[in-house]
Amino acid sequence: MPRRASRRIVKGVWWIQTEGELDSTTELSTKESLLAELTAEHRRLDEQVQRLERRRSLTPAEQAEVSRLKKQKLLTKDRIARIA
């Protein structure tokens, strides 16, 4: 019985994978691209936190924003650690 092939687009590239077959190249490429995205997100969050913390004083809303950004940054770092 022939195996079914699945097609999907990852980062604008078509990937064809036969059912039940694991393409380690595709998995590695996807993992690397996800790590790159998460690293860029972590860096972006860090820059936002630093930009806010450079101010002399923060409003309560800005303080809450810094707290939210730090939590998001930590969650992103945890996701990077799990994948790496």
N, C-alpha and C positions, 0 to 999 in steps of 0.2 A: 504494500500500500504506500503510495507516495506521501511524503511529508508535506504539510502545508507551509508555505513561506509567509512570513509577516513582513510588512514594509512599514517603516516609520521614518520620520524626519527628525534628526537631532542636529541642532545648530545649522540648519539649512542644508544638511547632507542626508541623502537617502541611505538608509541602512536596510539591507534585506537579510533576514535571519530565518533559517529553517526551524520549524517547530521542534522543540526538544534539544536544540543545538545551542550551545553557549559560545558566543563569539568573544573571546577574551580581549581582542583588540578593541571591539566596540565598548566593552565594559570598562576597559582601562581609559579609553578616550573620554567616555562619559564621566568617569570618576575624576579625571584630570580637569575636565571643563567645569565640573561642579566645584572642585576645590578652588579653581581659579576665580569662579564667581563668588564663592563664600569669602575668599581672601580679599577680593576687591570690596565686597560689602563691609567686611570688618574694618578695612582701611578707611572707607567712606564714613562709617560711624565714628571711628576714632577722630577723624578730622572735624566732624561736627561737634563732638564733645570738646575737643581742644579749642575750637573757635568760640564756643559759648563760655568756657571756663577762663578765657583770656579777659573777659569783661570785668570791670571793677566790681559790679554788683549785678545780681540777677533778680528778676521779678519772680514771684512764686511760680508763675507759669513756666518760666525759663528753667527754674530749678527742677520742676517736675519733668520737663523735657530732657534735661541732662540725665536725670535718674532713668527715664524711659530708654534713652539712647544707650546708657551703660548696660542696662539689662539686656537690650537687644544685641549689643556687642558681645556680651558674655555668652548668650545663647548661640550666636554665630560661631564664636570660638569653640564652644562645646561640639557643635556640628562638624567643624573642621577636624577636631581631635578624633571624633568617632569615625570619620571617613578615612583619615590618613593612616 
